[in-house]
Amino acid sequence: MTALRLVAVSAGLGRPSSSRLLADRLTEAVRRRLPGEAAVRVIELRDLAADVANAMVTGFPSPRLREAIEAVTEADGLIAVTPVFTASYSGLFKSFFDVVEEGALAGMPVVVAATGGTARHSLVLDHALRPMFAYLRAVVAPTGVYAASEDWGGSGDAATGPLSERVARAGEELAALMPARAARPRPADEVVPFEQRLAELRP
Amino acid sequence: MQFGIFTVGDVTPDPTTGRTPSEHERITAMVTIALKAEEVGLDVFATGEHHNPPFVPSSPTTMLGYIAARTERLVLSTATTLITTNDPVKIAEDFAMLQHLAGGRVDLMLGRGNTGPVYPWFGQDIRTGIPLAVENYALLHRLWREDVVDWEGRFRTPLQGFTSTPRPLDGVPPFVWHGSIRSPEIAEQAAYYGDGFFANNIFWPKEHFQRLISLYRERYAHYGHGTPEQAVVGLGGQVFMRKNSQDAVREFRPYFDNAPVYGHGPSLEDFTEQTPLTVGSPQQVIDRTLTFRESFGDYQRQLFLMDHAGLPLKTVLEQLDILGEEVVPVLRREFARNRPDTVPDAPTHAALVARRAAESAAAGS
């Protein structure tokens, strides 16, 4: 069996960024639960910011952006992490997924994750990220992970487990979804014969 | 092989002067450019079709008819004629009329158009773009080949006993190219009919068009029109030339940086590396254009985009001089070298008439 391919996309802008930190934690949580070896890759959108903007203007991706998009769309599982900017995912995060070809993420198992300065924005997972991936027809794992600044130090409280627990649960869920994704049939580049297109139009 | 130019017909301010030509200036400039194309020995002039500012060519056959009257050899074409929002009956009539007036020096390139509002302006829906292209062309194809047509489809009012007039010149319809930037369905359509396929080859990396063209060639053979190498392929291209390549880059950069389609995006250097745009000396343009054959196989028509992004008329005419005098003669010679005899020449009216005569002679014997 070939190694399962896990890709994390982080839209964090700082160096180091807490989004990248969360992406790494999640990646590790998934990898540990996968059967056999996994091919793991983290893509930092900061490195592709100008390429993403250019692709929006020209309509086609630069070679390195194309390579990153292909890594994402050919993955067996995706971890998507964004900082919260102005009450939602960051513009760069959204723009990257805007230049991915329509339909390319259909059926993709995804863990959504976000970081922010306060826990008050944690619903961004369910109000912004989940609907976006639902539109892209991805399969979003039940557990999303939101990390506020305080989560990096605390051990949870009476009502909430620590960040590590949520990371572990999300990792388990994504790891469980990935083998089925890897076994998907690859659609051949088949053309619809022209007679069929004509026949479909006959009154 | 044919060489020519295609124009979008945009009215764009010259970024170096801030001056915007009037619609009238732009239209007369397009005519001047077409006449110049014939003067410098090019084979084809093709105009776009648009129905929104800042573009002027909403009525291509009107413009081409006028150019036909003032030229002798130039083949007049389009890039593209909207098969989705034009009535196929009117396309059949307009281009047959133009064909008569131009003595057969006419073909056309069909495209869907990607300006959303144009569809509702003409009573159509962009979501049915592909079915519209399929059905409308199926009707157009019959109108030019059958004297009396009974027809019923999904998108247009039915026809009973309809004859499209005038009938095509010598009973041979204008050759049709199908243009597409991204749709395999259109490559398949071109292959099915044995028509030409034109890849605009401007805004995307070549790998993208290689996939479309190889699909078209393969399906052309599948439908029994010939070998894959005999499929009829046209390519776009975009160049700006000066004797010294540094001068070309310096002069073209402000036009590139502010171009309506890709301006304010990647650098000129990145864009020339990633797409077929070539800015440099005539020799660089020759070398780059010759690589198209390696990428796409022997092909029949090469069109260059020369007059856009606000380039002044004087500059465009200078570019055409360089193209006609220094570039195209070398390209003709080099493309002819090692070209297999089995690869067809670009389709002309005379060639199509001769082919039909040969076919009916073969059928009669």
Chai-1 contact restraints between the chains, C-beta under 6 A:
chainA,res_idxA,chainB,res_idxB,connection_type,confidence,min_distance_angstrom,max_distance_angstrom,comment,restraint_id
A,N54,B,G265,contact,1.0,0.0,6.0,A-B,restraint_1
A,N54,B,P266,contact,1.0,0.0,6.0,A-B,restraint_2
A,V57,B,G265,contact,1.0,0.0,6.0,A-B,restraint_3
A,T58,B,Y262,contact,1.0,0.0,6.0,A-B,restraint_4
A,T58,B,G265,contact,1.0,0.0,6.0,A-B,restraint_5
A,F60,B,W204,contact,1.0,0.0,6.0,A-B,restraint_6
A,V191,B,P184,contact,1.0,0.0,6.0,A-B,restraint_7
A,V191,B,E188,contact,1.0,0.0,6.0,A-B,restraint_8
A,F194,B,E188,contact,1.0,0.0,6.0,A-B,restraint_9
A,F194,B,Y192,contact,1.0,0.0,6.0,A-B,restraint_10
A,R197,B,V134,contact,1.0,0.0,6.0,A-B,restraint_11
A,L201,B,P131,contact,1.0,0.0,6.0,A-B,restraint_12
A,L201,B,E135,contact,1.0,0.0,6.0,A-B,restraint_13
A,L201,B,R154,contact,1.0,0.0,6.0,A-B,restraint_14
A,P203,B,E152,contact,1.0,0.0,6.0,A-B,restraint_15
